[in-house]
Amino acid sequence: MPRPRRTLISIEDTPYYHCCSRVVRRAFLCGDDKYTGKNYDHRRGWVEKQILKLTEVFAIDVAAYAVMSNHLHVVLYIDLETVNHWSDREVVEQWHKLFNGTALTQKFTKGEVIEECMVAQLKHLIAIYRSRLSDISWFMRCLNEPIARQANLEDNCTGHFWEGRFKSQALLDEAAVIACMTYVELNPIRAKMVTTPEQSDFTSIKLRVKAALKGEQPKSLLPFIGNERAHQPKGIAFSLKDYLQLVDETGRVIRDDKRGAISSNAEQVLSRLNISAANWIKIVTEFGQLFHGPVGTLQELTDYCENLSKRRRHFSNSCQFMEVN
């Protein structure tokens, strides 16, 4: 039986989570639908646009994403520091970017006087909005529901477009985050849709490569801030150059028509992540099969389970791949 989403989130252990949503049977996001003869490539653009829009609303950053033909992946970072520093007015203004709120919250944002008897109700609403703006379930709801409505309108039908629940898993350490991001970025290559990462439309890697060519990083994505952790702004504590090299070389290795080996430079990067080259290739090609729950070393998985009062450590055998053998 699926566990409530709140029992899978432990900010104490990690702010990083990998989420995946799949469409129901016979529904398409892109490509040619054999049943209708229509092409739905444009729907991938809908999804990408909505993902990037939500980064401007939620206190949740996107580290990586890939929009595929019948499913999508996102790697999310919950930014509690930002949401807790937002003023009450900022919280309501952020919420109103997606929802109308109530007459009371509309009155508050206009700077009108709030009756004393309504202050407690307003505070309660603001607390709810603040919580939702850092909630992965609300992020995924605001991503999937508009796409479903738009697709149903286009198809002139009703009913479910997405499967009932999105899947989520905690990424418990730096190695897990980088491995999962790489797995997500290389989805189009594994699916033989493209031959290089930078050709992958509707993915975060394409945005990162395009920006990197200008010496920049995409403003809509969680930035890489290098390996120096002290006094750093929010971001992924990893070198952008190393990450792009790792994704590129891994993509070359897993292509059926261009087998190869990880270079010595890439192996040095992997040694900092404490993952062997052989394990790395297995992880990024079989991530979905290896990990059906939290990802990290056995010790990190143990701590995560203890913090969430989970008695059993499912798929703990896969933890061996997150360490050098």
Kinemage of the C-alpha trace (Angstrom):
@kinemage 1
@onewidth
@group {chain A} dominant
@subgroup {mainchain}
@vectorlist {calphas} color= white
{ca met a 1} P 0.000 0.000 0.000
{ca pro a 2} L 1.443 3.437 -0.916
{ca arg a 3} L 2.696 5.502 2.019
{ca pro a 4} L 1.454 9.061 2.564
{ca arg a 5} L 3.809 11.526 0.866
{ca arg a 6} L 4.626 13.254 4.146
{ca thr a 7} L 6.132 10.004 5.461
{ca leu a 8} L 8.635 9.973 2.569
{ca ile a 9} L 9.972 13.518 3.042
{ca ser a 10} L 12.703 14.148 5.602
{ca ile a 11} L 14.268 17.593 5.262
{ca glu a 12} L 16.528 16.642 8.161
{ca asp a 13} L 18.166 14.093 5.856
{ca thr a 14} L 18.027 15.861 2.483
{ca pro a 15} L 16.315 18.691 0.567
{ca tyr a 16} L 16.699 16.795 -2.745
{ca tyr a 17} L 13.954 14.580 -4.214
{ca his a 18} L 13.467 12.840 -7.559
{ca cys a 19} L 9.882 12.780 -8.832
{ca cys a 20} L 8.387 10.996 -11.824
{ca ser a 21} L 4.893 11.178 -13.336
{ca arg a 22} L 3.511 8.899 -16.037
{ca val a 23} L 0.496 9.332 -18.268
{ca val a 24} L -2.289 6.761 -18.339
{ca arg a 25} L -2.441 4.027 -20.976
{ca arg a 26} L -2.746 5.242 -24.571
{ca ala a 27} L -2.107 8.881 -23.622
{ca phe a 28} L 0.798 10.710 -25.254
{ca leu a 29} L 2.866 13.783 -24.478
{ca cys a 30} L 4.766 13.684 -27.741
{ca gly a 31} L 5.342 11.625 -30.838
{ca asp a 32} L 2.832 9.977 -33.119
{ca asp a 33} L -0.231 8.408 -31.525
{ca lys a 34} L -1.044 5.258 -33.526
{ca tyr a 35} L -4.654 5.355 -32.372
{ca thr a 36} L -5.462 8.889 -33.532
{ca gly a 37} L -2.752 9.538 -36.111
{ca lys a 38} L -1.927 12.824 -34.359
{ca asn a 39} L 1.443 14.170 -33.267
{ca tyr a 40} L 1.749 15.553 -29.761
{ca asp a 41} L 5.304 16.899 -29.640
{ca his a 42} L 4.006 20.317 -28.630
{ca arg a 43} L 2.774 18.981 -25.282
{ca arg a 44} L 6.339 18.507 -24.107
{ca gly a 45} L 6.708 22.250 -24.487
{ca trp a 46} L 3.654 22.771 -22.295
{ca val a 47} L 5.248 20.698 -19.552
{ca glu a 48} L 8.642 22.403 -19.761
{ca lys a 49} L 7.043 25.845 -19.680
{ca gln a 50} L 5.001 24.924 -16.601
{ca ile a 51} L 8.042 23.488 -14.802
{ca leu a 52} L 9.997 26.697 -15.318
{ca lys a 53} L 6.985 28.829 -14.366
{ca leu a 54} L 6.634 27.036 -11.029
{ca thr a 55} L 10.242 27.793 -10.095
{ca glu a 56} L 9.188 31.456 -9.957
{ca val a 57} L 6.385 30.671 -7.507
{ca phe a 58} L 7.470 27.896 -5.162
{ca ala a 59} L 10.358 27.816 -2.726
{ca ile a 60} L 11.384 24.702 -4.627
{ca asp a 61} L 14.199 24.743 -7.173
{ca val a 62} L 14.594 22.460 -10.160
{ca ala a 63} L 17.997 20.809 -10.451
{ca ala a 64} L 17.168 18.657 -13.476
{ca tyr a 65} L 14.228 17.637 -15.624
{ca ala a 66} L 13.408 15.630 -18.734
{ca val a 67} L 10.040 15.555 -20.505
{ca met a 68} L 9.641 12.273 -22.370
{ca ser a 69} L 6.910 10.829 -24.600
{ca asn a 70} L 4.752 9.393 -21.835
{ca his a 71} L 6.399 10.464 -18.570
{ca leu a 72} L 8.446 13.205 -16.984
{ca his a 73} L 11.278 13.410 -14.453
{ca val a 74} L 12.214 16.286 -12.149
{ca val a 75} L 14.916 16.557 -9.486
{ca leu a 76} L 13.729 19.091 -6.903
{ca tyr a 77} L 15.412 21.033 -4.093
{ca ile a 78} L 13.235 22.190 -1.194
{ca asp a 79} L 14.399 25.653 -0.107
{ca leu a 80} L 13.078 26.033 3.435
{ca glu a 81} L 15.375 28.964 4.161
{ca thr a 82} L 13.769 31.053 1.423
{ca val a 83} L 10.153 30.229 2.291
{ca asn a 84} L 10.781 30.925 5.980
{ca his a 85} L 12.293 34.326 5.166
{ca trp a 86} L 9.379 35.431 3.000
{ca ser a 87} L 7.216 38.047 4.675
{ca asp a 88} L 3.499 37.350 5.075
{ca arg a 89} L 2.777 39.624 2.126
{ca glu a 90} L 5.363 37.872 -0.054
{ca val a 91} L 3.839 34.487 0.772
{ca val a 92} L 0.374 35.639 -0.285
{ca glu a 93} L 1.698 37.356 -3.418
{ca gln a 94} L 3.519 34.166 -4.429
{ca trp a 95} L 0.378 32.110 -3.885
{ca his a 96} L -1.709 34.533 -5.924
{ca lys a 97} L 0.549 33.913 -8.936
{ca leu a 98} L -1.220 30.558 -9.265
{ca phe a 99} L -4.459 30.861 -7.301
{ca asn a 100} L -6.962 33.620 -6.575
{ca gly a 101} L -6.828 33.026 -2.847
{ca thr a 102} L -9.749 34.379 -0.842
{ca ala a 103} L -11.435 37.745 -0.526
{ca leu a 104} L -9.480 38.165 2.706
{ca thr a 105} L -6.065 37.507 1.148
{ca gln a 106} L -6.929 39.721 -1.826
{ca lys a 107} L -7.837 42.489 0.600
{ca phe a 108} L -4.536 41.952 2.440
{ca thr a 109} L -2.393 42.264 -0.706
{ca lys a 110} L -4.159 45.490 -1.641
{ca gly a 111} L -3.076 46.982 1.670
{ca glu a 112} L -6.606 47.413 2.947
{ca val a 113} L -7.378 47.374 6.658
{ca ile a 114} L -8.097 43.904 8.058
{ca glu a 115} L -10.699 43.739 10.803
{ca glu a 116} L -9.326 42.502 14.107
{ca cys a 117} L -11.722 39.562 14.119
{ca met a 118} L -10.291 38.378 10.781
{ca val a 119} L -6.593 38.590 11.652
{ca ala a 120} L -6.416 35.074 13.087
{ca gln a 121} L -8.051 33.630 9.965
{ca leu a 122} L -5.619 35.538 7.756
{ca lys a 123} L -2.644 34.257 9.746
{ca his a 124} L -3.960 30.724 9.398
{ca leu a 125} L -4.280 31.074 5.619
{ca ile a 126} L -0.777 32.497 5.336
{ca ala a 127} L 0.619 29.576 7.338
{ca ile a 128} L -1.131 27.150 4.987
{ca tyr a 129} L 0.195 28.938 1.894
{ca arg a 130} L 3.728 29.058 3.322
{ca ser a 131} L 3.642 25.307 3.928
{ca arg a 132} L 2.267 24.542 0.468
{ca leu a 133} L 4.866 26.704 -1.278
{ca ser a 134} L 7.595 24.350 -0.062
{ca asp a 135} L 5.576 21.154 -0.531
{ca ile a 136} L 6.582 18.751 -3.317
{ca ser a 137} L 3.053 17.357 -3.591
{ca trp a 138} L 1.663 20.830 -4.284
{ca phe a 139} L 4.445 21.502 -6.789
{ca met a 140} L 3.611 18.320 -8.699
{ca arg a 141} L -0.110 19.047 -8.465
{ca cys a 142} L 0.410 22.501 -9.957
{ca leu a 143} L 2.551 20.947 -12.679
{ca asn a 144} L 0.306 18.055 -13.678
{ca glu a 145} L -3.232 19.406 -13.315
{ca pro a 146} L -2.967 22.283 -15.835
{ca ile a 147} L -1.352 19.953 -18.382
{ca ala a 148} L -4.127 17.385 -17.923
{ca arg a 149} L -6.840 20.020 -18.390
{ca gln a 150} L -5.119 21.425 -21.477
{ca ala a 151} L -4.633 17.968 -23.022
{ca asn a 152} L -8.232 16.931 -22.313
{ca leu a 153} L -9.479 20.161 -23.854
{ca glu a 154} L -7.386 19.554 -26.941
{ca asp a 155} L -8.639 15.953 -27.189
{ca asn a 156} L -12.215 16.988 -26.393
{ca cys a 157} L -12.469 14.350 -23.668
{ca thr a 158} L -12.604 13.949 -19.906
{ca gly a 159} L -10.972 11.606 -17.429
{ca his a 160} L -7.492 10.998 -16.082
{ca phe a 161} L -4.460 12.031 -18.089
{ca trp a 162} L -1.792 11.235 -15.467
{ca glu a 163} L -1.521 8.179 -13.276
{ca gly a 164} L -3.003 8.771 -9.828
{ca arg a 165} L 0.210 9.265 -7.876
{ca phe a 166} L 3.598 10.601 -8.855
{ca lys a 167} L 6.599 8.661 -7.587
{ca ser a 168} L 9.159 10.345 -5.380
{ca gln a 169} L 12.422 9.283 -3.797
{ca ala a 170} L 14.852 10.991 -1.444
{ca leu a 171} L 18.399 11.614 -2.697
{ca leu a 172} L 20.432 11.335 0.486
{ca asp a 173} L 23.872 12.593 -0.528
{ca glu a 174} L 25.826 14.423 -3.205
{ca ala a 175} L 26.593 11.242 -5.144
{ca ala a 176} L 22.906 10.298 -5.215
{ca val a 177} L 21.954 13.778 -6.447
{ca ile a 178} L 24.546 13.865 -9.255
{ca ala a 179} L 23.800 10.285 -10.296
{ca cys a 180} L 20.046 10.890 -10.416
{ca met a 181} L 20.457 14.158 -12.318
{ca thr a 182} L 22.650 12.407 -14.878
{ca tyr a 183} L 20.129 9.581 -15.188
{ca val a 184} L 17.368 12.127 -15.807
{ca glu a 185} L 19.408 14.158 -18.305
{ca leu a 186} L 20.305 11.063 -20.356
{ca asn a 187} L 16.743 9.753 -20.726
{ca pro a 188} L 16.483 10.886 -24.390
{ca ile a 189} L 19.777 9.169 -25.249
{ca arg a 190} L 18.757 5.898 -23.617
{ca ala a 191} L 15.468 6.142 -25.516
{ca lys a 192} L 17.464 6.703 -28.747
{ca met a 193} L 15.651 9.959 -29.416
{ca val a 194} L 18.952 11.867 -29.799
{ca thr a 195} L 22.671 11.094 -29.934
{ca thr a 196} L 24.082 13.842 -27.678
{ca pro a 197} L 22.802 15.527 -24.477
{ca glu a 198} L 22.780 19.006 -25.995
{ca gln a 199} L 20.347 17.804 -28.684
{ca ser a 200} L 17.825 16.707 -26.052
{ca asp a 201} L 14.839 19.013 -26.353
{ca phe a 202} L 12.740 19.723 -23.259
{ca thr a 203} L 15.534 18.814 -20.838
{ca ser a 204} L 17.527 20.794 -18.310
{ca ile a 205} L 20.847 19.692 -19.836
{ca lys a 206} L 20.037 21.540 -23.045
{ca leu a 207} L 19.414 24.735 -21.067
{ca arg a 208} L 22.651 24.257 -19.112
{ca val a 209} L 24.780 23.660 -22.216
{ca lys a 210} L 23.247 26.631 -24.039
{ca ala a 211} L 23.938 28.913 -21.072
{ca ala a 212} L 27.441 27.474 -20.502
{ca leu a 213} L 28.449 28.425 -24.032
{ca lys a 214} L 27.877 32.042 -22.949
{ca gly a 215} L 29.717 31.524 -19.652
{ca glu a 216} L 26.427 31.615 -17.756
{ca gln a 217} L 23.996 29.351 -15.902
{ca pro a 218} L 20.208 29.213 -16.467
{ca lys a 219} L 18.389 31.470 -14.006
{ca ser a 220} L 15.465 29.055 -13.898
{ca leu a 221} L 17.566 26.108 -12.647
{ca leu a 222} L 19.369 25.461 -9.371
{ca pro a 223} L 22.947 26.592 -10.088
{ca phe a 224} L 26.181 24.714 -9.606
{ca ile a 225} L 28.383 26.566 -7.104
{ca gly a 226} L 31.587 24.517 -7.230
{ca asn a 227} L 33.262 22.349 -4.644
{ca glu a 228} L 33.994 25.119 -2.117
{ca arg a 229} L 31.176 24.834 0.418
{ca ala a 230} L 31.958 27.584 2.929
{ca his a 231} L 30.105 30.910 2.559
{ca gln a 232} L 28.490 29.800 -0.697
{ca pro a 233} L 25.084 30.851 -2.001
{ca lys a 234} L 22.391 28.245 -2.528
{ca gly a 235} L 23.245 25.687 -5.163
{ca ile a 236} L 24.713 22.314 -6.055
{ca ala a 237} L 28.135 21.934 -4.420
{ca phe a 238} L 29.747 20.534 -7.540
{ca ser a 239} L 31.664 21.915 -10.495
{ca leu a 240} L 29.483 22.708 -13.511
{ca lys a 241} L 32.392 21.887 -15.836
{ca asp a 242} L 32.880 18.491 -14.189
{ca tyr a 243} L 29.160 17.768 -14.336
{ca leu a 244} L 28.829 18.604 -18.033
{ca gln a 245} L 31.870 16.472 -18.805
{ca leu a 246} L 30.482 13.593 -16.774
{ca val a 247} L 27.092 13.750 -18.520
{ca asp a 248} L 28.708 13.995 -21.964
{ca glu a 249} L 31.100 11.078 -21.458
{ca thr a 250} L 28.441 8.918 -19.833
{ca gly a 251} L 26.122 9.594 -22.753
{ca arg a 252} L 28.835 8.455 -25.165
{ca val a 253} L 29.351 5.225 -23.234
{ca ile a 254} L 25.698 4.200 -23.084
{ca arg a 255} L 25.000 4.840 -26.775
{ca asp a 256} L 24.683 1.518 -28.574
{ca asp a 257} L 26.576 2.819 -31.585
{ca lys a 258} L 29.459 4.333 -29.691
{ca arg a 259} L 30.673 2.157 -26.860
{ca gly a 260} L 33.607 3.477 -24.873
{ca ala a 261} L 35.104 3.956 -21.455
{ca ile a 262} L 35.058 6.748 -18.912
{ca ser a 263} L 38.167 8.924 -19.277
{ca ser a 264} L 40.742 9.340 -16.523
{ca asn a 265} L 39.470 12.897 -15.905
{ca ala a 266} L 35.922 11.632 -15.434
{ca glu a 267} L 37.182 8.845 -13.165
{ca gln a 268} L 38.787 11.494 -10.947
{ca val a 269} L 35.409 13.212 -10.699
{ca leu a 270} L 33.770 9.909 -9.778
{ca ser a 271} L 36.422 9.248 -7.130
{ca arg a 272} L 35.323 12.436 -5.376
{ca leu a 273} L 31.794 11.006 -5.393
{ca asn a 274} L 33.171 7.719 -4.053
{ca ile a 275} L 31.678 5.741 -6.966
{ca ser a 276} L 33.611 3.401 -9.253
{ca ala a 277} L 33.313 3.840 -13.019
{ca ala a 278} L 31.644 0.430 -13.391
{ca asn a 279} L 29.070 1.220 -10.711
{ca trp a 280} L 28.461 4.649 -12.208
{ca ile a 281} L 27.480 3.267 -15.599
{ca lys a 282} L 25.184 0.718 -13.986
{ca ile a 283} L 23.547 3.393 -11.818
{ca val a 284} L 22.826 5.881 -14.619
{ca thr a 285} L 21.516 3.197 -16.985
{ca glu a 286} L 19.472 1.212 -14.448
{ca phe a 287} L 18.581 3.853 -11.854
{ca gly a 288} L 14.860 3.170 -12.087
{ca gln a 289} L 15.336 -0.557 -11.611
{ca leu a 290} L 17.963 -0.326 -8.862
{ca phe a 291} L 16.303 2.262 -6.647
{ca his a 292} L 12.598 2.206 -5.872
{ca gly a 293} L 13.022 4.233 -2.702
{ca pro a 294} L 15.599 6.553 -1.104
{ca val a 295} L 19.070 6.616 -2.672
{ca gly a 296} L 22.320 6.791 -0.736
{ca thr a 297} L 24.810 4.729 1.210
{ca leu a 298} L 23.618 2.080 3.646
{ca gln a 299} L 24.377 4.329 6.629
{ca glu a 300} L 22.438 7.246 5.140
{ca leu a 301} L 19.529 4.958 4.316
{ca thr a 302} L 19.565 3.677 7.906
{ca asp a 303} L 19.476 7.228 9.315
{ca tyr a 304} L 16.683 8.199 6.914
{ca cys a 305} L 14.554 5.222 7.957
{ca glu a 306} L 15.123 5.946 11.629
{ca asn a 307} L 14.156 9.615 11.269
{ca leu a 308} L 10.897 8.631 9.527
{ca ser a 309} L 10.254 5.668 11.862
{ca lys a 310} L 10.384 3.258 8.934
{ca arg a 311} L 11.001 -0.264 10.205
{ca arg a 312} L 12.206 -1.841 6.969
{ca arg a 313} L 14.948 -0.621 4.661
{ca his a 314} L 13.617 -1.635 1.266
{ca phe a 315} L 16.131 -2.218 -1.538
{ca ser a 316} L 19.110 -1.745 0.794
{ca asn a 317} L 21.114 -4.134 -1.432
{ca ser a 318} L 21.266 -1.398 -4.084
{ca cys a 319} L 23.226 0.810 -1.668
{ca gln a 320} L 26.381 -1.116 -2.600
{ca phe a 321} L 26.423 0.673 -5.956
{ca met a 322} L 26.699 4.064 -4.244
{ca glu a 323} L 30.115 3.188 -2.816
{ca val a 324} L 33.480 2.173 -4.249
{ca asn a 325} L 33.818 -1.607 -4.158
